[in-house]
């Protein structure tokens, strides 16, 4: 069976000790994180392309 979704977090939760809550990023925080990730991926691709041309 193939599912169209995936469980990212553990789906079996303890009965006690659930002090941590999953807090969503604000749109601004998410934008900052994605900008950093995009820049890192772009640099890696650029370095790989330069290596192939050498």
C-alpha positions, 0 to 999 in steps of 0.5 A, a space after each residue: 500500500 502506498 500512502 500520499 502522506 508521511 508521518 514526520 513525528 512519532 505517532 505514539 505519544 506518552 500518556 504523561 510528560 507532554 510538556 513540549 508543544 509543537 509551535 509553528 513558525 511565523 511566516 517571517 521566521 519560515 521565510 528566513 529559514 527558507 532563504 538560508 536553505 535556498 542560499 546554501 543549496 544554490 551555493 552547493 549547486 554553483 560549486 558543483 557546476 564550477 567543478 565540472 567546468 574545470 
